[in-house]
Amino acid sequence: MSMKKIREKFVKERLETLRSTVRTLEAAETAVGHLRDTKWEIVRELKDAGHDFTATSEGMDIVLSASPSMRF
């Protein structure tokens, strides 16, 4: 097999792998987006119910990761 054919085969295989990786990343990013939406929906519900997020380390993680517009 010539070097040109070897290179073409290599490029074709790597491009296929890249396409597959991009599709996997897109699916993962979509899943993460849905999980974040769910997280903040739960946080809003807890906040509306009067939960004190500053009382636990897990709650403080929420406080520190929240947008500035969300008041605790």
N, C-alpha and C positions, 0 to 999 in steps of 0.2 A: 504494500500500500504506500502510495506517495505521501510525502509530508503535507502536501496540500489537502489530500483526502483525509488524513489523520486530523489536521487542524479543523477542517470543515465538520467532521464527525464530533470532535471535541466541542466546538462552538454550538452545534445543534443540540448536543446533550446538555450543555450548561444552560442554554436558553430554555430548554424544556424544564430543567430544574428551577430556574429563576421564575418561570411562569407559575409553576406549582407552588413555590415559596410565596409568591405575591398573593395567590389565591388563598393560601392558608393564613397569611397575615391579615388579609382583608376580613376573613371570617372571624379571626381572633379579635381584631379591632372592633368589629360589630358587636361581638359578644361582650367585650369589655365596656363598650358604650351602654349596652342594655343593663349590665350589672351596676354601672355608675348611676344610671337613672333610677334603678331600683333602690340603691343605697340612699340617694338623696330624698327619694319619696318617703322611705322609712324614717329618715332623720327628721323630715318635716312633720310627719305624723307624731313622732315621739316628742318633738319640740312643742307642737300644738297641744299635746297631752300634758305638758308641764315637766317633762323629763329634764333633769339636771345633768347635762353632758360634762360639766366640769367636775363631777363627783368621782369619776373613774378615769383610769389611764386610757381605756378604750374610747371613752367619751372625749377626752382631751385630744386624741388623735383626730376625731371628727371635727372638733372645734378648730384645730390647727390646719386641717385640710379644706375647710369650708371657704367659700368665697367671702370677701369682705362685706358683701351686702347681707349675709346671713348673720343675724345677731343672736348671741347666746346669753 
